[in-house]
Amino acid sequence: MNRRRLHVTGVVFAAAFMVGGCVSQGTYDKLEADKNQEITSLQKQRGGLQEQVQGLQAQQADLRKQVDALEQQKAQLLAVSQQNQSQYDSLVKNLTEEVKKGELQVRQYKDMLTVDVAEQLFFDSGRADLKDTGKAVLKKVGEALKGYEDKVIRVVGHTDNVPIKTKVFPSNWELSVARATTVVRYLQEVGIPPERMVASGRAEYQPVAENDTAEGRKKNRRIEITLIDKNLVQEAGPGKK
């Protein structure tokens, strides 16, 4: 009886072992498949992250190039600004006596320098012949401008709004242009190359003061001599787009 019971128990254990063995293998296979799938997914994620890192590195390189370019532009602008300030200081120094006397005014705007001369110093009313007092001042202005070979010298004549009508000058347009041309011709005589100069007239259409007072009209009757960078003139020239 005991022997039979032991036999039955052994059969049960063997069956249980066999069943247990099959379940463990299936579970293992499933776990292995799950892990392989997880590994594949992680590898894909890693590949995606690597692509993102490479993209960010490329963006960083581009940003660095942009920053370097901006730094270079900043340095160039600073150098130009310092050069303009040096040129302004030099021009004022060369014309200190005239500035103190109130015969002319030197102004700086961005990369341009302008010398404003009162009309009565250069010309009699309604005329475009340069007076001796104007020649003396203009000669010194010309000497001061000779050194700025990288600049174009623009001479502009301005008048007040009082109409003029003579045989020589039908309007303030002709008068303002004639005065600017007279100044340019004299600057050429004192040694400034003509190809560096431009003459034009604005008549009464660019006032710096009100024309309803004698003082205002006096300020508006002036000659502007402006130094402009050659590159700016070329960029704005005919055929440029």
Secondary structure by P-SEA (a helix, b strand, c coil): caaaaaaaaaaaaaaaaaaaaaaaaaaaaaaaaaaaaaaaaaaaaaaaaaaaaaaaaaaaaaaaaaaaaaaaaaaaaaaaaaaaaaaaaaaaaaaaaaaaaccbbbbbcccbbbbbbbcccccccccccccaaaaaaaaaaaaaacccccbbbbbbbbbccccccccccccaaaaaaaaaaaaaaaaaaaccccccbbbbbbcccccccccccaaaaaaabbbbbbbbbaaaaaaaccccc
